[in-house]
């Protein structure tokens, strides 16, 4: 498990280096990440609201 996690973190770091070198790519990825986080937060809020009504 730790080896696989290390592999993921190495890949993540490589992508961060690439993003730093290519600003348009970095900007687009950050926009997509923000949108994804906002969707997940809305889902959590909806689940919490549903839990309050039960």
C-alpha positions as CSV (number, residue, x, y, z in Angstrom):
1,X,0.0,0.0,0.0
2,X,2.8,2.5,0.9
3,X,4.6,1.8,-2.4
4,X,1.5,2.6,-4.4
5,X,0.8,5.7,-2.4
6,X,4.4,6.8,-3.0
7,X,3.9,6.2,-6.8
8,X,0.8,8.4,-6.7
9,X,2.7,11.2,-4.9
10,X,5.6,11.1,-7.2
11,X,3.3,11.4,-10.2
12,X,1.5,14.3,-8.5
13,X,4.8,16.1,-7.9
14,X,5.8,15.5,-11.6
15,X,2.5,17.0,-12.7
16,X,3.1,20.0,-10.4
17,X,6.5,20.7,-12.0
18,X,4.9,20.4,-15.5
19,X,2.2,22.8,-14.4
20,X,4.7,25.4,-13.1
21,X,6.5,25.3,-16.5
22,X,3.2,25.6,-18.5
23,X,1.0,28.3,-17.1
24,X,-2.0,27.9,-19.5
25,X,-2.1,24.2,-18.5
26,X,-1.8,25.1,-14.8
27,X,-4.6,27.6,-15.1
28,X,-7.0,25.2,-16.8
29,X,-6.2,22.3,-14.4
30,X,-6.8,24.7,-11.4
31,X,-10.1,25.8,-12.9
32,X,-11.2,22.1,-13.3
33,X,-10.1,21.3,-9.7
34,X,-12.0,24.3,-8.3
35,X,-15.2,23.2,-10.2
36,X,-14.8,19.6,-8.9
37,X,-14.3,20.8,-5.3
38,X,-17.4,23.0,-5.6
39,X,-19.5,20.1,-6.9
40,X,-18.3,17.9,-4.0
41,X,-19.1,20.6,-1.5
42,X,-22.6,21.1,-2.9
43,X,-23.2,17.3,-2.6
44,X,-22.0,17.3,1.0
45,X,-24.3,20.2,1.8
46,X,-27.2,18.4,0.2
47,X,-26.5,15.2,2.1
48,X,-26.3,17.1,5.4
49,X,-29.5,18.9,4.6
50,X,-31.2,15.6,3.9
51,X,-29.9,14.2,7.1
52,X,-31.4,17.1,9.1
53,X,-34.9,16.4,7.6
54,X,-34.9,12.8,8.5
